[in-house]
């Protein structure tokens, strides 16, 4: 079984359903403060369940996507 909390798994579910999102969009989806989502994103990225891609334009400078490893965790 994967080392993942329910809150982290919920973020993976959101990314699976909605596709790439910015940290602010994830905050809105989770009804969490951006700093809390930032902590969860960092943990998920460290575990290899998500990846971040930098953008060159707009207010948001990155989008978050679920990784292949993250998809496997959802299937467990």
C-alpha positions, 0 to 999 in steps of 0.5 A: 500500500502506498504511503499517502494520506486521504487528503493527498489522495483527494488531490490526486483524484482532483487532478485525475478528473480535472487535468492540470491545475494551478496551486490556486485552482487546487486550493479552490477545489479543496477549500483549503488555504493556498499555504496548506495546499503548497505543503501537500503539493510539496509532499506529493511531488517529493513522493513522485505522485505529481509533477509541476510544469512552469509557465511563462505567462499569467499570474500563476507560474506553474501547473500541477499534473498527476504522474504515472506513479500517482495514477497507480496509487489511485488504482490501489 
